[in-house]
Amino acid sequence: MKAILICFFGTTHEDAYKKSILPIIERTKLEYGTEYEIEFCYTSRMISKVLKNRGIDVKNEIEAMEALSKKGCDDIIAFCTHIIPGFEYEKISELKKEYPSLKVSSPLITPETVSQFAESVDFGEEEILFMGHGTNHRMDILYDNLADCYKKIGKVNIHIATVEGKRDLHFIMPELEKVKDKRLILRPFMLVAGDHAKNDMAGDEEDSWKNILTNAGFNVETQLKGLGEENIIRDLFFERLKEEL
């Protein structure tokens, strides 16, 4: 019996779930539901804990695999919607130790696909500062690689910084100073516009990116739109899935 396990980092924000996660689940069911058992999971233990405290039970990747196995599914594809192959993605890959036949689709950006992503995804001509999550995982370097790719192909209006990792707002400030006379759009470079986007990026606190940049003299506009709301991003994830079918 075949199954697709859709793997998300997760969110505690219902609006973000409806805009970025639910459409991917529904599309997967629409395209593959007649042939595959469809299940989804959140890899973030913190998010799962918060949701359980609210009475919402979302399986993690281990629980979801166990549930699929109990249903008799022995041909399973993990459909990953993570942005880079960091620690959360590795949780999925680790499942192969117990389920050797498990296939795992690639995340949005890898060392092999970063330049293709920069060339193929058009975010327009306005100055955009993307807030990525960032990590102390070695694959944090992909945010640097993506930024370099944008510069090489002439998309100098795209700027990348992260909440965690080394490429923080302070790191990128000298680059932003060069476009201080232009309107700067802040957007999350994450699947959902959840906690980080609403608080760290667009929040009212003094240390939000919006307020730091505004106080520094920038003309800032925030857009609470996760990557999962973009059709082209969804298409790329489904291309990664098709490679494993």
C-alpha positions as MATLAB code, in Angstrom:
seq = 'MKAILICFFGTTHEDAYKKSILPIIERTKLEYGTEYEIEFCYTSRMISKVLKNRGIDVKNEIEAMEALSKKGCDDIIAFCTHIIPGFEYEKISELKKEYPSLKVSSPLITPETVSQFAESVDFGEEEILFMGHGTNHRMDILYDNLADCYKKIGKVNIHIATVEGKRDLHFIMPELEKVKDKRLILRPFMLVAGDHAKNDMAGDEEDSWKNILTNAGFNVETQLKGLGEENIIRDLFFERLKEEL';
ca = [
       0.000    0.000    0.000;
       1.392    3.401   -1.015;
       1.371    6.615    1.021;
       2.578   10.201    0.929;
       3.535   11.790    4.233;
       3.561   15.585    3.876;
       6.119   17.011    6.290;
       5.850   20.584    7.552;
       7.819   22.430   10.200;
       4.391   23.546   11.418;
       2.654   26.630   12.762;
       0.501   27.603   15.726;
      -1.297   30.283   13.697;
      -4.556   29.124   12.142;
      -4.507   31.811    9.456;
      -1.011   30.767    8.388;
      -2.123   27.123    8.332;
      -5.079   27.958    6.081;
      -3.021   30.093    3.687;
       0.176   28.068    3.330;
      -0.230   24.534    4.675;
      -3.809   23.500    3.953;
      -3.550   24.287    0.199;
      -0.574   21.920   -0.094;
      -2.451   19.179    1.754;
      -5.540   19.673   -0.425;
      -3.530   19.683   -3.655;
      -1.734   16.496   -2.625;
      -5.052   14.789   -1.931;
      -6.503   16.050   -5.205;
      -3.579   14.878   -7.333;
      -2.632   11.672   -5.510;
      -5.447   10.779   -3.120;
      -6.900    8.009   -5.280;
      -3.589    6.164   -5.474;
      -1.895    7.076   -2.195;
      -2.862    7.263    1.462;
      -2.240   10.883    2.460;
      -1.002   11.887    5.928;
       0.728   15.011    7.219;
       2.947   15.831   10.177;
       4.765   18.673   11.926;
       8.426   18.172   12.711;
       8.595   20.965   15.316;
       8.085   19.480   18.774;
       7.528   22.939   20.273;
       4.687   23.687   17.867;
       3.101   20.271   18.431;
       3.217   20.856   22.200;
       1.505   24.241   21.914;
      -1.204   22.782   19.690;
      -1.795   19.829   22.004;
      -2.300   22.262   24.875;
      -5.064   23.770   22.745;
      -6.615   20.357   22.157;
      -5.249   20.034   18.614;
      -3.344   16.811   18.007;
      -0.933   16.946   15.057;
       1.402   13.966   14.655;
       5.144   14.383   14.455;
       7.059   12.499   11.754;
       7.660    9.421   13.962;
       4.015    9.147   15.021;
       2.827    9.651   11.444;
       5.099    6.910   10.090;
       3.903    4.534   12.793;
       0.281    5.316   11.903;
       0.900    4.683    8.214;
       2.693    1.425    8.953;
      -0.221    0.226   11.061;
      -2.476    0.880    8.071;
      -0.293   -1.447    6.025;
       1.571    1.221    4.068;
       4.992   -0.099    3.069;
       5.732    2.175    0.084;
       5.948    5.661    1.595;
       7.229    8.973    0.267;
       8.021   11.779    2.692;
       6.972   14.961    0.910;
       9.096   17.629    2.588;
       8.161   21.303    2.564;
      11.177   22.544    4.482;
      13.179   25.432    3.016;
      16.704   24.022    3.440;
      18.130   20.620    4.456;
      18.749   21.590    8.091;
      17.975   19.910   11.398;
      14.214   19.648   10.791;
      14.796   18.034    7.407;
      17.265   15.612    8.973;
      14.506   14.354   11.278;
      12.794   13.030    8.150;
      15.965   11.499    6.714;
      16.618    9.782   10.051;
      13.419    7.777    9.559;
      15.224    5.735    6.893;
      17.065    3.901    9.656;
      13.799    2.275   10.737;
      12.093    2.444    7.329;
      14.815    1.694    4.740;
      12.404    1.862    1.796;
      11.256    5.392    2.677;
      11.768    7.942   -0.088;
      12.346   11.566    0.906;
      11.795   14.518   -1.408;
      14.250   17.402   -1.432;
      13.574   20.662    0.395;
      13.025   23.891   -1.518;
      16.684   24.868   -1.694;
      19.730   22.598   -1.710;
      23.345   23.193   -2.768;
      22.382   21.711   -6.144;
      19.220   23.777   -6.713;
      20.003   27.164   -5.149;
      21.041   28.845   -8.421;
      18.079   27.346  -10.281;
      15.773   28.745   -7.618;
      17.238   32.241   -7.891;
      16.923   32.214  -11.672;
      13.439   30.727  -11.917;
      11.488   32.466   -9.132;
      10.575   36.085   -9.857;
       9.661   38.288   -6.913;
       9.403   41.466   -8.970;
      11.503   44.624   -9.178;
      10.868   46.235   -5.790;
      13.479   46.192   -3.036;
      12.680   43.158   -0.875;
      14.300   42.083    2.361;
      13.471   38.445    3.030;
      13.545   37.145    6.585;
      14.756   33.550    6.582;
      14.761   31.399    9.686;
      18.469   30.657    9.830;
      20.140   27.911   11.846;
      23.432   26.836   13.387;
      23.337   23.862   11.009;
      26.082   23.857    8.366;
      23.422   24.337    5.666;
      22.865   27.873    6.944;
      25.412   28.708    4.232;
      22.624   28.305    1.671;
      21.252   31.727    2.619;
      24.641   33.205    1.687;
      24.683   31.165   -1.502;
      21.210   32.347   -2.478;
      22.109   35.982   -1.851;
      25.248   35.565   -3.977;
      23.222   33.962   -6.772;
      20.817   36.901   -6.836;
      23.705   39.337   -7.171;
      25.368   37.316   -9.942;
      22.241   37.274  -12.092;
      21.510   40.939  -11.537;
      18.580   40.631   -9.117;
      20.227   43.106   -6.746;
      16.835   44.163   -5.366;
      16.539   40.899   -3.414;
      18.160   40.905    0.025;
      18.380   37.922    2.388;
      18.790   37.978    6.170;
      17.842   35.513    8.911;
      16.472   35.469   12.453;
      19.038   32.888   13.564;
      22.418   31.960   12.079;
      25.145   34.431   11.125;
      23.296   36.335    8.396;
      21.243   38.490   10.756;
      19.912   42.012   10.222;
      23.133   43.605   11.537;
      25.142   41.536    9.054;
      23.182   42.796    6.068;
      22.732   46.431    7.150;
      25.653   47.797    5.067;
      24.023   46.314    1.968;
      20.654   47.848    2.847;
      22.174   51.295    3.418;
      22.859   51.461   -0.331;
      19.112   51.405   -1.082;
      17.959   53.554    1.823;
      16.256   56.007   -0.534;
      13.879   53.315   -1.794;
      10.862   51.655   -0.207;
      11.899   48.375    1.402;
       9.418   45.506    1.556;
       9.866   43.002    4.392;
       8.687   39.465    3.668;
       9.240   36.099    5.389;
      11.401   33.604    3.506;
       9.548   30.818    5.297;
       6.695   28.560    4.267;
       4.261   30.345    6.590;
       3.851   33.878    7.876;
       3.662   32.826   11.505;
       5.364   33.833   14.758;
       8.637   35.071   13.291;
       6.919   37.071   10.560;
       4.280   38.612   12.805;
       6.547   39.351   15.770;
      10.264   39.376   14.884;
       9.690   40.937   11.473;
       6.516   43.043   11.640;
       5.850   43.335   15.376;
       5.402   46.481   17.442;
       8.311   45.722   19.768;
      11.394   47.940   19.556;
      13.570   45.071   18.343;
      11.340   43.992   15.448;
      12.952   44.374   12.029;
      10.227   46.827   11.034;
      10.986   49.161   13.922;
      14.769   48.793   13.780;
      14.754   49.739   10.095;
      12.153   52.479   10.478;
      14.150   54.060   13.310;
      17.235   53.854   11.099;
      15.488   55.967    8.474;
      14.189   53.324    6.090;
      10.795   53.503    4.382;
       9.477   50.060    5.306;
       6.431   48.052    4.246;
       5.710   44.633    5.755;
       4.021   41.844    3.824;
       2.781   38.905    5.885;
       2.861   36.425    3.028;
       4.516   33.039    3.471;
       6.274   31.313    0.598;
       3.595   28.632    0.784;
       1.093   31.173   -0.530;
       3.014   31.501   -3.806;
       1.856   29.171   -6.588;
       5.352   29.025   -8.065;
       6.773   27.863   -4.726;
       4.099   25.196   -4.374;
       4.892   24.044   -7.914;
       8.577   23.691   -7.019;
       7.734   21.560   -3.991;
       5.530   19.324   -6.125;
       8.351   18.999   -8.668;
      10.570   17.739   -5.836;
       7.840   15.244   -4.914;
       7.457   13.978   -8.497;
      11.158   13.154   -8.565;
      10.450   10.476   -5.930;
       7.252    9.029   -7.404;
];
